[in-house]
């Protein structure tokens, strides 16, 4: 998946500040829309190039892309959030409702894992053309995942583990832990964006694949 060349490229001193600046503001509300938007811009570049990082031109556009991505994340996590919230509410009532509340809370964790599983390709589908609706075509995205299920699942689980380790560094005292955690977490997201985008273009979800299929069908 050309991850090693990408890592070597992005750790070059000439380009390292492009993603470090995004990482530093990752945990800061509103400003982190720039971080999300930069991931979308990077994904667009990965669609056509094996390695590389976009510039910070058109910052207002990058910020708006980040806002759109946030809405996509919210929509995908709406079900687990509802299950958790309603389950927690039930636990505050009687002992009987608390029992069912605990069940709903546990189901919310499962729902969170399953719903989040679709996000990498939903993100890539949005980034390809900036089309919000493409990210919500659940059946189509699920079919695309099935085409590359093993590398997709492997990348997803690996990303979760790496993100957990990166976020754990926030326990380091003072501002050092905050900066280190946000920067490493963002870099892990950037690598994941590269991995899943390159995986995405190998599926029939990609616009290029659709055009190629239509051409072959007309011959």
C-alpha positions in Angstrom: 0.0 0.0 0.0 3.1 2.3 -0.4 2.9 3.2 3.3 6.7 3.0 3.9 7.5 5.5 1.1 4.8 7.7 2.4 6.2 7.7 6.0 9.7 8.4 4.7 8.3 11.3 2.6 6.2 12.9 5.4 9.0 12.7 7.9 11.2 14.7 5.7 12.0 18.1 7.3 10.8 19.9 4.2 7.2 18.6 4.7 6.9 17.6 8.4 5.5 21.0 9.5 2.5 20.5 7.1 1.0 17.8 9.3 2.5 18.8 12.6 0.6 22.1 12.5 -2.6 20.2 12.0 -1.7 17.8 14.8 -1.1 20.5 17.3 -4.7 21.9 16.9 -6.4 18.5 16.7 -7.8 18.6 20.2 -8.8 22.3 20.0 -12.5 22.8 19.2 -13.4 24.7 16.0 -9.7 24.9 15.0 -9.6 21.2 14.6 -11.9 21.6 11.6 -8.7 22.6 9.8 -7.1 19.3 10.8 -10.1 17.3 9.5 -10.3 19.3 6.3 -6.6 18.8 5.6 -7.1 15.0 5.8 -9.8 15.4 3.2 -7.5 17.4 1.0 -4.8 14.8 1.5 -7.2 12.0 0.5 -7.9 13.8 -2.8 -4.2 13.9 -3.5 -3.8 10.3 -2.6 -6.4 9.4 -5.2 -4.0 10.4 -8.0 -0.5 10.1 -6.3 1.2 7.4 -4.4 3.0 9.8 -2.0 2.7 13.4 -1.3 1.2 16.1 1.0 -1.1 18.9 0.0 -0.3 22.6 0.8 -2.2 24.8 3.1 -3.7 27.0 0.3 -7.4 27.9 0.5 -7.6 27.6 4.2 -11.3 28.6 4.3 -12.1 25.7 1.9 -10.1 23.3 4.1 -12.0 24.5 7.2 -15.4 23.9 5.5 -14.3 20.4 4.4 -13.6 19.7 8.0 -17.1 20.8 9.1 -18.6 18.5 6.5 -16.5 15.6 7.7 -17.7 16.3 11.3 -21.3 15.9 10.2 -20.5 12.7 8.4 -18.9 11.3 11.6 -21.9 12.5 13.7 -24.4 10.8 11.3 -22.4 7.5 11.4 -22.2 7.5 15.2 -25.8 8.6 15.8 -27.1 5.1 16.5 -24.4 4.1 19.1 -24.7 7.5 20.7 -28.5 7.1 21.0 -28.1 3.5 22.4 -25.6 4.7 25.0 -27.6 7.8 26.0 -30.9 5.9 26.3 -29.1 3.0 28.1 -27.5 5.4 30.6 -30.9 7.1 31.2 -32.5 3.7 32.0 -29.7 3.0 34.5 -30.8 6.0 36.5 -34.4 4.8 37.0 -35.3 1.5 38.7 -33.3 -1.7 39.2 -35.3 -3.4 36.4 -34.7 -0.6 33.9 -31.1 -0.5 35.0 -30.7 -4.1 33.8 -31.9 -3.2 30.3 -29.9 0.0 30.4 -26.7 -1.9 30.9 -27.6 -4.2 28.0 -28.1 -1.1 25.7 -24.8 0.4 26.9 -23.0 -2.8 25.9 -24.9 -2.9 22.6 -23.8 0.7 22.0 -20.1 -0.3 22.1 -20.8 -3.0 19.5 -22.7 -0.5 17.4 -19.9 2.0 17.7 -17.4 -0.6 16.4 -19.7 -1.6 13.5 -20.7 1.9 12.5 -17.1 3.2 12.7 -16.0 0.3 10.5 -17.6 2.0 7.5 -16.2 5.4 8.1 -12.8 5.1 6.3 -14.4 4.3 3.0 -17.2 6.8 3.7 -14.5 9.4 4.2 -12.7 8.4 1.0 -16.0 8.5 -0.9 -16.7 12.1 0.3 -13.1 13.2 -0.4 -13.0 12.0 -3.9 -15.5 14.5 -5.3 -16.5 16.4 -2.2 -20.0 14.9 -2.5 -21.6 14.6 0.9 -24.2 12.2 -0.4 -21.6 9.7 -1.5 -20.5 9.2 2.1 -24.0 8.1 3.1 -24.5 5.4 0.5 -24.2 2.7 3.1 -25.0 -0.3 1.0 -22.6 0.8 -1.8 -19.8 1.4 0.7 -20.4 -1.9 2.4 -20.2 -3.7 -0.9 -16.9 -1.9 -1.6 -15.5 -3.0 1.7 -16.4 -6.6 0.9 -14.2 -6.4 -2.2 -11.1 -5.7 0.0 -12.3 -7.1 3.3 -9.1 -8.6 4.7 -6.8 -5.7 4.1 -9.6 -3.3 5.1 -10.3 -5.1 8.4 -6.5 -5.5 9.1 -6.0 -1.7 8.5 -9.0 -0.8 10.6 -7.9 -2.9 13.6 -4.3 -1.8 13.3 -5.4 1.9 13.2 -7.5 1.5 16.3 -4.6 0.0 18.2 -2.1 2.7 17.0 -4.6 5.5 17.9 -5.1 4.1 21.4 -1.3 4.0 21.9 -0.9 7.6 20.5 -3.7 9.0 22.6 -2.3 7.3 25.8 0.8 9.6 25.5 -1.5 12.5 26.7 -0.8 11.2 30.2 2.7 12.6 30.0 2.8 15.6 32.4 2.4 19.2 31.4 1.9 20.5 27.8 4.4 17.9 26.4 1.8 15.1 26.7 -0.9 17.2 25.0 1.3 18.2 22.0 2.8 14.8 21.7 -0.5 13.0 21.8 -2.3 15.3 19.4 0.6 15.2 16.9 1.1 11.4 17.0 -2.7 10.8 16.8 -3.0 13.1 13.8 0.0 11.5 12.1 -1.7 8.1 12.6 -4.9 9.4 11.1 -2.8 10.8 8.1 -1.2 7.4 7.5 -4.6 5.7 7.8 -6.0 8.2 5.3 -3.3 7.3 2.8 -3.8 3.5 3.4 -7.6 3.5 3.1 -7.6 5.9 0.1 -5.2 3.8 -1.8 -7.3 0.8 -0.9 -10.5 2.6 -1.9 -9.3 3.3 -5.5 -8.9 -0.4 -6.0 -12.6 -1.0 -5.5 -15.6 -0.3 -7.7 -16.4 2.6 -5.4 -13.8 4.7 -7.1 -15.0 7.0 -9.9 -12.1 5.9 -12.1 -13.2 2.3 -11.7 -16.8 3.2 -12.5 -15.7 4.9 -15.7 -13.4 2.0 -16.6 -16.3 -0.4 -16.1 -18.7 1.6 -18.2 -16.1 1.8 -21.0 -15.6 -2.0 -21.0 -19.4 -2.5 -20.9 -19.9 -0.3 -24.0 -17.3 -2.2 -26.0 
